[in-house]
């Protein structure tokens, strides 16, 4: 028998079905080794030596593989068919050699397949090869570069720019794109322009709309009608003249389908159509791939296997008829930036399997598979045939000219099942026009001017950001999702209505890096470095030469920043961000004059704990401060704050402090050094706070009633750990802040009783209920102190790193529970006195059998593998 190693247990389970009993299929759970997160893991002084260690949570997986090799002396590495997959195979081999689990005569083979189907897997097993060390070296180069940048540049940020978290080789360049787009938007000044349209009637009584395109014999440009006066004159010119059809021109046209999906286009389309983030899209696609439904989802390629093309054509003919099948197959080719990631396109493994046939349980999987299936069939369908019509309309004297355009779909072709989405929708002249002929007199029903303003460039969505990164040559398919996720996790960017908006800390980091490490944030430099790494993967460049060239210049730049003073850095950033930090005031006064004392000047300051803020130069005489993100409208919350009104003679203020906005009753005096205060709960917007809401907060804790057993009060409030109900010393959490103000006695008593009966623990509501366990009982995803976990009866199984609570399926949960239960069963019993030889021998044999069974179960049945490292 042979031991086959893949990344994830889901993949192992599917492959095990195809290979049968002659193979032991185990999961490595992603990378088994990584660079320790400490200085010195990559040593530039010693030929860039890299010090690897097996991760703590990976040791058990390596041990399981080593144990299996004791009886099955044949190792087959079947990790994913890309650079990361090659690196995982190499790492595992190295770890097994180091632990002496691999013998000198142990055959080690590498197999790859682009889809997890029986045919693909069995064919791959017939064509093994060795680990591709060129791909491994490309991985080592990327990993070393990312380490050298992250572990050397991030500390510079921490020292020179308090509040900054980290920098990265590609992550920081991606952040720059978002910040620069936001600065473009802020610098944008809208220009007014007008258009004129006329609603006209044909001799047959049919109504249509035409727009004014020429006036006084001159063609109208975008800004020809600059104001309402010019627009009104144009309206009068049209109204005062008789109009007729000058010409009608109909031209045939066609639209061809989009190419099949590769990684970037799949992420873009999933974002446009479903609002899926890049991470969510790739997580869903991973599960579809591991279940054998689609081909590998990290690819730069758009070509399709010939047998898949023919299968798609057959399915199109069967479903829609021969008219929808082009005479010759459509072949798509692109010049991939990185040959090692230019696999086949992302497509279904079975063209006849529509979403209804697969009966996918998860909504995200159904939607994404439907998208992939339709796009794949559409790319092999006949083009749509259209007729585009242009009608020119004018007056006899030639002073005014109007135009109407439209189109008719003569044959829908691929549009029957799929049309590619667009990021920024514009008006298409796709309306159908009534029948007209040259010379037809047209009646005017209405002539209407319309005011417009030029629009700033739109903020990036995850889709348009990935598209822009791809255009610039920044990043690769396996890195897009992790890069976009990282800048959000760091708090540098937030997503609002699917648009990416830079936070102020993201701006500060970008401005600092652009000023002091400009070369390394240049788009061309980053793209050129990516191409060098691609050359390494193609065997055309030595990876240590790439590292050495990069490190010589980069270390010199690091040395130059050693003497930078924080004040110097802040002054530079303050100067560059001045238009954002100090926008013009409505009254025309200097926006940098302190609104509190009227004498000091506002400037950028930092605090060790809280990062950067705006403060007055007259400190400590004037203690005015405001957060970076606050504008002049919010400035009144600093200092004296905003007076909301009075209650029982006390002023009620809305203020902002070191820990965020809060409401306060009364003033600070010698007699009352700490007046009543209440922080705004998470999710409460400052604009929504009025006197009534402030008083409800200040009235907390709220008495719900008296406990029926001892008469002591039961209260509801908001504490350090969120909303709660309380009786004596027993606290029970509430799931929602709003429930603090509405919770009744029955609900409060139930929560408190549940807390008491569980020895101080509240019966927490599950994040998701997944269904019934085959042995009975609910299976659910819970929120725990140390992260989310799966719960069944008394078994609690922590979710592996990289697995999101919303992504867990019932099948994966059952595998986790089974593995956890098996792990418990493997624990050695406490030492006991010696018993009879026969009894001891029988117990040992039984334990050995149980351990072997449990090990195989635990290593083949576990949740999806850890996410691959980004480049």
ABEGO torsion letter per residue (X at the ends): XBBBBBABAAAAAAAAAAAEAABBBBBAGEBABBBBBBBGABBAABGGBBBBBBBAAAAAAAAAAAAAAAABBBBBBABBBBAAAAAAAAAAAAAAAAAGABBAABBBBBBBBABBBAAAAAAAAABBBBBBAAAAAAAAAAAAAAAAAAAAAAAAAAAABBGBABBBAAAAAAAAAAAAAAAAAAABBBBBBBBBBBBBBBAAGBBBBBBBABBGGBBBBAAABABAAAAAAAAAAAAABBBBBABBBBBBBBBBBBBBBBAAAAAAAAAAAAGBBAAAAAAAAAAAAAAGABBBABBABABBBAAAAAAAAAAAAAAAEAAABBABBBBBBBBBABAAABBBBBBBABAABBAAAAGBABAAAAAAAAAAAAAAAAAABBBBBBBBBBBBBBBAAGABBBBBBBBBBABAEAAAABBBBBABBBBBBABBBBBBBBGBBBBBABBBBBBBBBBBBBBBBAAAAAAAAAAAGBEBAAAAAAAAAAAAAAGABBBBGGBBBBBAAAAAAAAAAAAAAAAAABAAAAAAAAAAAAAAAAGABBAAAAAAAAAAAAAAAAAAAAABBAAAAAAAAAAAAAAAABBBBAAGBBAABBAAAGABBBBBBBBAAAEBBBBBAAOAABABBBBAABBAAAAAABEAEBBAEBBGGBBBBBBBBAAEBBBBBEBBBAABABBBBBBBBBGBBAAABBAAAAAAAAAOBBBAEBBAAAGBBBBBBBBAAEBBBBBEABBBBBABAAAAAABBAAAAAAAAAAAAAAGGBBBBBBABBAEBBAAEEBBBBBBBAAEBBBBBEABBBBBBBGBBAAABBAAAAAAAAAAAAAAAAABBBBBBBBBBAAAAAAAAAAAAAAAAAAAAAAAABBBBBBBBBBX
